[in-house]
Amino acid sequence: MIDALFICDASPATGFGHLARCMALATALRAQRDDLQIAFAGQYTERARRRLAAALTAVQLTSVTELPEARLAVIDRLADPNDMNSWDDRLAQLVSKRSHTLFASLSGVVAPKACGFVRIGYQPGGPRAAPPGLLWGFDFAPVAAGLLECPEVDRDAQSALLALGGDPHGGAFELTLEALKALADIRRIEILASPTGAPVMPTQFLRARQQIVVHEGVPSVAPLLRRAGVVIASHGNLAYEAMALGAPLCLVGQKPFQAALANSLSERGLAVNAGLAVSIDAAALAASIAHTIAQAGQLSERARRAIDGRGLERISALLWRALASPAEERSDTEMRSA
């Protein structure tokens, strides 16, 4: 029996965020005890597999049809990549039979009636929290541990960070570069390439005296987020990490549910919602980005107050407590018997 099983995917359809969260949680557990036996089950691109191997050694990889027995299991997976509330009941039942302690990390705004699972969500508009079985709110927003420890740097008002994840169809990526090309004040475009996306070849979008730099496999996104004058993302982990660091955030959805979530953040004054990529043109997106830059101070202040950046730390503490408590209980019993 292994100690911890993480069930997630990293593909062009799902993006890298689910695996990134699980990797961060697994790393935190290994920091508590370096001999923990950890397994990941799901579908992963080759680049995602390499990122996992670089982050965690001696990890078992398997499929969702060949799950090992585990002391603790975490499901962070959408049954349908286009439905943020989708949940695989058959998979959950299988995991329940093969694992002792169960957690579900939820990406949408609906909590499934998953018997025996501690369900954790963070999106605005979700259900009211009902601890200990249902935990919900920005306190659990997926911000990587240690992100806030990155040193403060001066923001470059003339730079934009573009992080659209896998972007399987390319439309949002090209649209955003066209929009940035039209903004005279943007001189430098930083592109965060995804392990689930196609290789980035953006030079045809450059205008005179505009520079594009592509980053891949960075150890931390914090320096990029600290430096950016504006961040353009679809949603996901990076959006919450940008808000935690006070980076002015403009959201352009690639899927309808991303645009809906962006609207919820926009209504709270935490980001600017540019809309769904297929429904807007480059001029409209350029206007949204310019509005984000103009509102940078207010957006940054409200986002920092709302997102404290300790979400994954809180979740990893819950997981470790679940793993450690049986051993502690056995130890107490043995001491009383002696």
N, C-alpha and C positions, 0 to 999 in steps of 0.2 A: 504493500500500500504506500502511495506517495503522500507527501504532506499537503501540497497545494496544487490544485488544478485550475487553470484559467482557460475559459472557452470563449474565443473571439475570432474574428476574421480580419485580414488586411489584404484587400483586393481593390482594383480600380472602382468597383461598384460601392464598396463600403468605406474606402479611405483607410488611413493609418491610425486614426484616433483611438479605436477600440483596443488595438494591440498596444499602442503607446501607453494608455492608461494601465493596462494589465502588466506591462513591463515595469512601469514605475512602482506598482504595488508589489510585484514579485521581488524587485530590487530592495524595497523597504523591508520585506520579510527576511530576505537573505542577510540584510544588515543586522537583524536581530539574532539570527543563527545561520552561520554560513554553510551548514551541512544539510539544510532543508532540501528535500527532494521535490522538485517542481516540474510540472508538465503543462504544455500548451496544446490545446486541441482546436483546429480550425483550418481554414484555407488561407495561405499566405503567398504573396509574390516572392520571387527569389530574393529581391532586394530587401523585402521585409524580413525574410528568414535570416539574411546576413546581419541586419540591424539587431535582431533578437539574439543571435549568437554572439555578437560583439558586446551586448549589454549583460547577458547572463550565460555563464558556463554551465555545463552538465545539466542541460534542460532537455527533457523528453518531449518530442514532437509527435503528435498523433492526430487522428481525425475524430470528428464528432460521432462517428459510428463505432469507434474502438476506444471508448473511454476507460481509463484505468480507475481502480478504486482509490479514493482520496479521503483524507481526513477533512479537507476543506475544499469547496469548489466555488468558483465565481463565474457566473455567466454574464458576459458583456457582449451581446450579439443580437443583431436584428434578424428576425426570420425573413423579412423582406427589406432589402436595403433602401427602398423608396418609401417605407412606412416607419416613422420614428417610434411608433407605438406597437410594432409587431413583436410577437412573443411566440416561441415555439413550445407549445405545451408538451409534445412528445419528447422533445429533448430534455425539458425540465423534469419530466417524470423519470427519464433514464438517469439523469444526473442524481436525482433524489435517491434512487435505488443504489447508487454506487458511491455516494459521498455522505459523510456524517454531518457536516455543517455547511449550510447553503447560503450564498449571497447572490443577489442580482443587481448589477449596475445598469441603470435604465437611462436611455438616451432621449425618451419622449416625455409626454406629459400625462400618461396613463400608467398606473401601477397594476400589473396583472395580479389576479388572485392566485398567486403561486404559493401553495401550502408548504410551510416549512422554510421558505426563503426569507432572509432579511433583504428587503427591497430598498435600494438607495437611488434617489433621483435628485436632480438639481435644476432642471429647466423651469423658468417662470411659467405660471399657469398650471402647474401640477397639483396633485391632491394635497390636502392638509396632512401634515406629518402625524403619525400615530406610533411613536416609539413603543417598544424596541423593534417591531417588525417592519415598520415603514418609516424611513428617514428621508426628509425632503427639504431642499432649499439650497441657497447659494453657499451655505457652509460646506456642501459636498461638491462644489464645482471643481471640475478636473483641471487643477493647476499642479504642474509637476513640483515635487518636493525640492526645495533649495532654490527655486526660481527667484524668490524675493531677495536672496542673499547676493545676487549679482550686483556689482557696484553701480551706483548711479552714474550716468553719463549725460552730457548735454544732448538734447534732441536736435536732430538735423531737420529743420523745417523744409528743406529742399529734397528730402528723401522719402520714398514710399516703400513699404514692405508688402509684397504680394505673396499671399499664402492661400492657395485655393485647393490644396489637397490633391487628390488623384485626378480630378477634372477629366473624366474619361472621354468626353466628347470634344474638349478643347475650346468650345465656344466662349465660356466665361473667361478663360485665360486670354484669348485674343481680344475679346471685348474690353477687358480691363487695361490691357496694354495700349489699345487704341485710345481709351479715355485718358490714360496717363500721358500719352504723347501730346494730347491737346492742352495739357496744363503746363504753362510756361514756367511756373515756379518749381516744378519737380525736375530736378537735375539728375537724381540718382535713383534707380529702381533696384531694390534687393528682392530676389526671387527665392523663396524657400521651396525647393523641390521635394516632392513626396516620394517615399519608397514604393508607393503603389501607382505612381503616375508614369507617363511616357517621358523620355528625355526631353529637356527643355532647349529649344533653339530659337531664342527670341530676337535676334539681332535685327531682323527685318522691320521691327516696330520702332527702332530708335529714330529719334529726330536729331538734328544737329546739337552737339554739346550735351547730349543726354546719355548717361551711362547705365548699363545693366550688369548686375553681378548676380550669378547664380550660386546658391549655397545648397549643398547636399550632405546629409549625414552629420550635421553639426551636433556637438555634444550637448549644447543647450541653446534654446531659442532666445534666452533672456537678453544677451547682448544685442541681437537684432531688434527685439521689441523695445529695448531701452532707447535705442538710437533713432528709431523710425519717427518721422514727422507725422505719418499716417500709416495705418495698417489696413489692408484690404483683404478680407477673408470671406469664406463661405459661411462658416460657423465653426462648431466643434471645439476641441480642446484649445486650439490656438486663440480663438476669440476670447475665451475666459482668461487665458494667460495674458493676453494683451490688456484686458480690463484690469486684471490684478496689478499690472505694472503701470497702469495709467496711460497706456498708449491710445491715442485717438483712433477709434475703430469704425470702419465703414464695411458693412456686410452686403455682399452680392450673392444671393442664393443660386445654387445650381439645381437644387431640388425644391419642390413646393414647400416641403416641411421646413427647410432651412429658411426660406423667406418668411414663413409664419413665425418661427422662433425669433428671427431678427426683428420682426415687428414688435414682439413682446419686449425685447431689450430696448428698442427705440422708444416705446411708450414709457419706459422707466427712465429715459434720458441717459442711458448707458452707452449707446452706439447709434449710428445713423444707418437706417435701412434703405439701401439703394433699390431693393426689389429683386425680382427673379430675373436671372440673366437673359432668358429667352424672351422676356417681355419688355426689355428696355434697350435703348441704343447707346452708343458711345457718348453722345452728348449728354444724355440724361445721367449716365454714370459719372461722367466728369463733373457735372454739377453737384452730385451727391458727395463725391470726394472733396470738392472744394468747400462744401458746407461742413464736412467733417473737420477740415483744417481750420475753418473759421470758428468752429465751436470747440476747438481742442481743449481749452482750459476747463470749461464746464464739464465736458465729457470725462476728462481725466479725473477730476475731483469726485464726481458722482460714482464713477466706476471703482475707484480705490476704496471708497466708503462701503460699497456694496459687496465687493469681492475681496476677501482678506487673503486669498491665496493659499489657504491651508487645507483645501478640500481633500486631496489625495492623502495628506498626512493623517487626517481624521479617519479616512476609510482604512488605511493601512494599520492604524492603531486598533480598529475594530477587528480586523482580520487576525492580527497577532494575538489579541486577547482571546479570540476563539481557538487559535492553535495552542496557545500556552496554557489555557485554563485546565484542560484535562490532565496535563502533566502535574500542574500545581495541586490539583485535587488528589491525584494519586499519591503525591509526595506527602500531603497532609495526612492522608489515611494511613500510610506506612509509618509515619512518625507516631500517630496515635496508637497504632498496633504495637509498636516497639515499646 
